[in-house]
């Protein structure tokens, strides 16, 4: 199943633009994503963009230590 989202662009002064891709909440929940997680963007080709999760397990372990 796919999730559609639109690319958003924000102008930040002279010639500085930021582009945002929103991850739908249902997808983030299915992937058990956490706030502050590191995501690596990997360009496979012009039409394929992959993401890799970097520190999910480290963030979860850190949170568990502080919950005790």
C-alpha positions as CSV (number, residue, x, y, z in Angstrom):
1,X,0.0,0.0,0.0
2,X,1.3,3.4,-0.9
3,X,0.9,6.8,0.8
4,X,0.7,10.0,-1.2
5,X,2.1,13.3,0.0
6,X,3.0,16.6,-1.7
7,X,6.4,18.2,-1.6
8,X,6.2,21.6,0.2
9,X,8.7,24.4,-0.4
10,X,9.4,27.3,1.9
11,X,11.2,30.4,0.8
12,X,13.8,31.6,3.4
13,X,15.2,34.9,2.2
14,X,17.2,35.5,-1.0
15,X,17.5,32.2,-2.9
16,X,17.2,30.0,0.2
17,X,14.5,27.4,-0.2
18,X,13.8,24.4,2.0
19,X,11.8,21.4,0.7
20,X,9.7,19.3,3.0
21,X,8.3,15.8,2.6
22,X,5.7,14.9,5.1
23,X,5.5,11.4,6.4
24,X,1.8,10.5,7.1
25,X,1.0,9.6,10.7
26,X,-0.3,6.1,9.7
27,X,3.0,5.3,8.0
28,X,5.1,6.6,10.9
29,X,3.1,4.5,13.3
30,X,3.4,1.4,11.2
31,X,7.2,1.9,11.2
32,X,7.2,2.7,14.9
33,X,9.1,5.9,14.2
34,X,10.1,8.1,17.1
35,X,10.4,11.8,17.5
36,X,14.0,12.9,16.9
37,X,15.0,9.8,15.0
38,X,17.8,10.2,12.4
39,X,16.8,9.4,8.8
40,X,19.3,9.1,6.0
41,X,18.1,10.0,2.5
42,X,19.6,7.8,-0.3
43,X,19.1,8.8,-4.0
44,X,19.1,5.5,-6.0
45,X,18.2,7.2,-9.3
46,X,16.2,10.2,-10.5
47,X,12.9,8.4,-9.7
48,X,13.8,6.5,-6.6
49,X,14.5,7.9,-3.1
50,X,15.1,5.6,-0.2
51,X,15.3,6.3,3.5
52,X,17.4,4.5,6.1
53,X,16.8,4.7,9.8
54,X,19.9,5.5,11.6
55,X,19.5,5.7,15.4
56,X,16.1,4.3,16.2
57,X,17.4,1.6,18.5
58,X,19.7,4.0,20.3
59,X,16.9,6.5,20.8
60,X,14.6,3.8,22.2
61,X,17.3,2.5,24.6
62,X,17.9,6.1,25.7
63,X,14.2,6.7,26.4
64,X,13.9,3.4,28.3
65,X,16.8,4.4,30.6
66,X,15.1,7.7,31.5
67,X,11.7,6.2,32.0
68,X,12.9,4.0,34.9
